[in-house]
Amino acid sequence: MTAPTTTRVAAVDCGTNSIRLLVADVDPAAGTLRDLDRQMRIVRLGQGVDRTGRLAPEALERTFAACREYAAVIREHGVPAERIRFVATSASRDAENRDDFVRGVRELLGVEPEVVTGDQEAALSFTGATRELTGGHELLTPYLVVDIGGGSTEFVLGADHVEAARSVDMGCVRMTERHVVRDGRPVDPPSAEIVAAMTADIDAGLDEASRTVPLERARTLVGLAGSVTTVAALALGLPEYDSAAIHHSRITLAQVRAVAERLLASTHAERAALAVIHEGRVDVIAAGALVLLRIMERTGAAEVVVSEHDILDGIAFEAAGQDAGKPL
């Protein structure tokens, strides 16, 4: 039985590369969350958005198909409509035809998707990642939470609340489409010149982030989302993806550099043969690893603390009526 103090919620995070669902019982007073169902689909909603400024019809259909599946799961768990929250991030912020996306989600899930700002996304990520780091982890603050998504990366600095945040258009899908895809096909593996151009683009993004977020103040780097967790799985040498082993693992700069160099030098077939890489990330994981590496080199972080809890958990806390991240 669900304890009287808990609230059953459904949280959906729709990003550039993936759409994820969390159904959970949340105790807002205690600040705890118990998973009932957590799912992810790679839908690549942001396919071509950086180039065209529009959501592609096939990308919308993939996303709507996942929404149909999620609607059934939400009904099975008896989540009331007022406790369902659907948050959309980078790709839908950028798209001219985002009204088509909003209308489709509303019809399928019965809720209005919230196309959040970069600052709102940052606050939700901070809440999800740090809520459970307040005791027993011996981590120095302030934290720098970095959420490496498909279209953007969020940088959030804070200890018990958000002090500074910035969202930068520097995700694994966006970097891949800008630099690795040529004439509609990826260069496999990318040349040294392509890697150099991508690195320069990432460094420009870090310059942009640093104008708002004092990156040098960070005492602990916390990394979120699929690029980071996949790099961690590879660094740990896991035979298959293991969320429990990855959550709160500490991956050194040397390990991240070795993984990034390996991925950038590999072919699509070689990456696809690695069981820990989800098939939907095979073509973009090298760019994601490079983003993480440049962040660590720029901030001087000796290691990254990897969290499986992220914006999705932050959305769930807010759906239960608990503020995320506190005001900037």
Secondary structure as GFF3:
##gff-version 3
##sequence-region A 1 328
A	DSSP	beta_strand	7	14	.	.	.	ID=ss1
A	DSSP	beta_strand	18	27	.	.	.	ID=ss2
A	DSSP	beta_strand	32	42	.	.	.	ID=ss3
A	DSSP	alpha_helix	49	52	.	.	.	ID=ss4
A	DSSP	alpha_helix	57	76	.	.	.	ID=ss5
A	DSSP	three_ten_helix	81	83	.	.	.	ID=ss6
A	DSSP	beta_strand	84	88	.	.	.	ID=ss7
A	DSSP	alpha_helix	90	94	.	.	.	ID=ss8
A	DSSP	alpha_helix	98	109	.	.	.	ID=ss9
A	DSSP	beta_strand	114	115	.	.	.	ID=ss10
A	DSSP	alpha_helix	118	130	.	.	.	ID=ss11
A	DSSP	beta_strand	143	148	.	.	.	ID=ss12
A	DSSP	beta_strand	153	158	.	.	.	ID=ss13
A	DSSP	beta_strand	162	168	.	.	.	ID=ss14
A	DSSP	alpha_helix	172	175	.	.	.	ID=ss15
A	DSSP	pi_helix	176	180	.	.	.	ID=ss16
A	DSSP	beta_strand	181	182	.	.	.	ID=ss17
A	DSSP	beta_strand	185	186	.	.	.	ID=ss18
A	DSSP	alpha_helix	192	210	.	.	.	ID=ss19
A	DSSP	three_ten_helix	215	217	.	.	.	ID=ss20
A	DSSP	beta_strand	220	224	.	.	.	ID=ss21
A	DSSP	alpha_helix	225	235	.	.	.	ID=ss22
A	DSSP	alpha_helix	243	246	.	.	.	ID=ss23
A	DSSP	beta_strand	250	252	.	.	.	ID=ss24
A	DSSP	alpha_helix	253	264	.	.	.	ID=ss25
A	DSSP	alpha_helix	268	272	.	.	.	ID=ss26
A	DSSP	three_ten_helix	279	281	.	.	.	ID=ss27
A	DSSP	alpha_helix	285	299	.	.	.	ID=ss28
A	DSSP	beta_strand	303	306	.	.	.	ID=ss29
A	DSSP	alpha_helix	311	319	.	.	.	ID=ss30
###
